[in-house]
């Protein structure tokens, strides 16, 4: 089951919406990052599956977020791991 989080073509899995709520993320921020509207968001293919993408972005509160998605379906959202924060910071110094 997939759900549109806002008025968007991006769909979120039930799991992703649960994680967004549980972790205090913001649907609008996630959607903007996926659409390229968040400055300095970085994305790369998953090393485990080339059909899955990983996006790391930093919100206005200084929190780093990792979004795992496939095409236009968000699979999960979590706080970035320390290694991802470091990669982000090294990329956007």
Number of C-alpha atoms within 10 A of each C-alpha: 7 15 14 16 18 12 9 9 11 18 22 25 18 16 14 24 23 14 17 19 12 11 12 11 18 13 18 13 17 24 21 13 22 21 11 11 12 17 12 15 20 19 16 11 15 14 10 8 9 10 11 17 19 17 21 27 26 22 17 9 6 8 12 19 22 22 21 20 23 14 10 12 18 26 20 19 27 18 20 19 13 10 9 17 19 11 13 19 12 9 10 10 5
